[in-house]
Amino acid sequence: MTTGRQLATAALAAIVIVATLGAKANAAQCGNGPGGFESWKQQFAAEAGAKGVGSTGVGALMQANYASATIAADRSQRSFGLSLEQFMAKRGASTIVARGRSLKQSQAALFASIQQRYGVPPGPLIAIWGMETGFGSQRGNQNMLSSIATLAYDCRRPEFFTEQLYAALKLIDRGALSASTRGSMHGEVGQTQFMPNNILAYGTGNLDVAANALSSTANFLRAHGWRAGAGYQPGEPNFAAIEAWNAAQVYQKAIAIMGRQIDGQ
């Protein structure tokens, strides 16, 4: 026998299902080419406004263009499939180590300050700095917002980049980034290439300034379990923090090796 309470429960469940289906129907739909990008922007802008993104952020989104170069780069990340030796040769590891040792000496006060505050020694920070941008010389020249919006629209990894896009729009609302900010192919910005979510969580200032970028990187590593004085080679306690920085195993091992060499160990 169906009671009044059972009927009420069933009715409530039906309302929830209809509401959920409606939300899914209204959500911005991903695509696999430029054709639907402008329509997607309109849908996403409405969602962003409903989630508290201000007019500055929404206006910036509406200026974004479909970034074909970003999609091409996203489909051809071949270097992470190389052996460790091949990867390090391709990325110029010996040059990074040589320059890194010099920077460790010339910027000793900066690195000492960072190590005192975050517990991270110079080696891995300098290795990341050199690997990511050649010590600031190659920060990318793609429109950051167009790159991230394109990847949020693209059906390959929309969930990850949707979160990055919301973060980017928040940063634009705050004035920390702008619609014209330039970065690398996937929207990374600054001397050590931070994504917007990580800027919100760990950024310590303008990341185009080396000292801020290095401090932010150390802040990220500490937040991901870095312990002062512990080792950072594979199998040692701090290697997990390097793994959190980049998911590619060859990258992780290269940073550990170069960092050790820069630190003179």
N, C-alpha and C positions, 0 to 999 in steps of 0.2 A: 504494500500500500504506500502511495506517495503522500507524504505529509505536507502541510503548508511550509514548514521550514525547508524541506527538501526542494520544493518548488522555488522558493526564494533563492536558495543556494545555486540551483541550476540557472536561474535567470541572471544572477550576478556573474556566473561563469561565462554565460553567453555574451554579456556586455563586455567583459574583459577581452574575450576572443575577438569581438568586432572591433574594439578599440585598438588592439594589437595589430590586426590586419590593416586597419586604417592608417596606423603609424608607418607600417612597412610600405603601404602603397604610396604614402606621401614622401617617404625618404628619397633623397637624391639617389638616382640610379647610376651605377658605374657604367663605363663604356670602354671600348677597345680602339678608339680612333677619335679624331677631332670633331666628327660630325655632331655629337651630342653635347659637346663641352659647354657651349653657351647656355643651353637649356639647363644643364646640370648646375652651372653657376647660379642661375636664378633660384633653383630649388635649394641649393646649399646655403645661399645667402639668407633665405627665409628661415632655415633651420638655425643658422648661426645667430641671427637676430633674436630668435626665440630663446636661445641659450645664453643671451647676455652679451654677445659681441656688439660693440658700438658701431656708430655710423662710419667712423674712420676705418675700422677694420673691414666692414662690409663694402665700403666704397673702394678700398684697395683690392678686395677680391674681384670686384666687377671689372677692374682694369687688367686682371691676369689674362694671359694668353696661353693657348695650348702649346706646351713645350715639346716639340717633336724631338729635339736633341736629347732631352732628358729621357724620353722613352727609348730612344736608340741606345743610350748609355746603360739604361737599366736592363736591357736585354743582352748586353755584351760585356759582362764583368768577368773577363777570362783570366785576369791575373791571379785571382784567388784559387784557381785550379792548378797553378804551377806548383812544383816542388818548392820546399823551403829555400834551397840554394838558388833556384831560378827566380823565385820571388824577390829575394834579397838583392840579387844582381840587377833585376829589372827596376827595382825601386832605388837603386844607388845606395845601398847600405853602407859601403865603405866611405862614401862621401859624407853621409849623414853623421857617421861616427867621428870622422876627422873634424868636421865643422862643429859638431856637438861638443867635443872636448875643448875646443877653443872658446865656445860660448859659455861653457861651464866655468871657465876661468875668468872671462871678461865680465860675466854677469853673476859673479860669485855671491854678491850681497843679496841679489834678488832670489837666487835659488836657496840660499841659506834661510831667508825669511819665509819662503814657501814651505821648506822642509820643517822649520820650527812650528809653523801653524798647522800644517796638514799631515806631517809625517812622511811625505813622499820625497825621496831623494831626486837629484837632478836627472840621472840617467834615463829613466823611463819617460819623464816629461819631455826631455829634449828629443828622445827617439820618436815620440808621438808627434811633436812639433815638426820635426824634419820629415817624417813619413807623410803627414797630412798635407803640408803646404810648402815643403822646402824652406822651412823657417820663415814663413809669411810671404814668400815670393809667388806662390801659385794658389791664391785663395778662390779662384773661379770667377767667371764673368757672366754667369747665368742669372736671370731674374729669380731671386729666391722664392717669391710667392708663386710665380707661374710654375716653377718646377714642382713645388709641393702640391699646389692645387691640381696640377696634371696627374700626379701620382695618386692623389686622393680620389680623383675621378676614374683613373685606370683600374680595370678589374683585377689586376695581378695581386696587389697588396693594399686594398682600399682602407682596411681597418687601421693599420699602422699609420698610414699617411693622413687619414682623416683626423686622428689625434694630433698629429704634427701641424696640420692646417689650423685647427682650433687654437693651438698654442701660438702659431705665427700671428694669427689675427689678434689674439690678446696682446702680444708684444707690440703689434702695430698700434693698437688702441692706446697703449701706454707710452708710445713714442720711442721704445727701445729699438724697434725696427721700422722700416718704411716700405711703401709699395715699390720703391726703386732699389731696395737692398740687393746687392749682388752676392752670389755664392756659387757653390759647386753644383754638379748635375742633379743631386738629390735634395738640394736645398740647404746643405751644410754651410755655415758661415763662420768667419773669423779665422784666427791664426791656427787654431787646432780643430776647426770644423765641427761646430756644435749644431745639432738639430734643435728646433724650437722648444720641444719639451724639455730638453736638457738645459737650455738657456734659462727657462723658467725655474727649474729645480736647482741648478748649480752655478749659474752665471754670476760673476762678481763684478760686472762692468762691461764696457765696450770691448767686445771680443776681437776687434781689429787691433787692439793694443796688446802687444805680446805679454806684458806682465799680467793683465787681466785674464787673458786666455790661458796662460799657464796656471794661474791660481785657480781658475774655474776647473781646469782639467784635474788638478790635485784634489779639489773639492769633490769632484765626481768620483775619483778613485777611492778617497776616504769613505764616501757614502756607500761604496760598494765593497766595503770590508777591508780596505788597506790598513795594515797595522805597522806603526813605526818600528823600524829595525828588523822586520821580518823579510825573508827572501822573496824574490818575485820571479824566479825561474819556474818552468813547468814542474808541478808537484809541490811547490813551496806555497806558503799561505797567501801571499799577495798576487799570485798569478790569476786568481779568480777575478780580481778587480780589473786586470788587463783584459780578461775574457769578456767582462761586461762592457768594456769600451768598444770592442769590435768582435763580431761573431766568427770571423774567418780565422781558422787555426794557423795558417801560415803568417798572417798578420800578427797574431798574438805572440807566436814564437819569435818572430823577427824583432818585435819591440823588446821582448825580454833579453834577447841576445845583444842587440845594439845598446840597450840601457846598461847592461853589465859592462860592456866594453867602454862606454862613455864614463861610467863610474869608476873605471879602472880596476874592476874585479876579475 
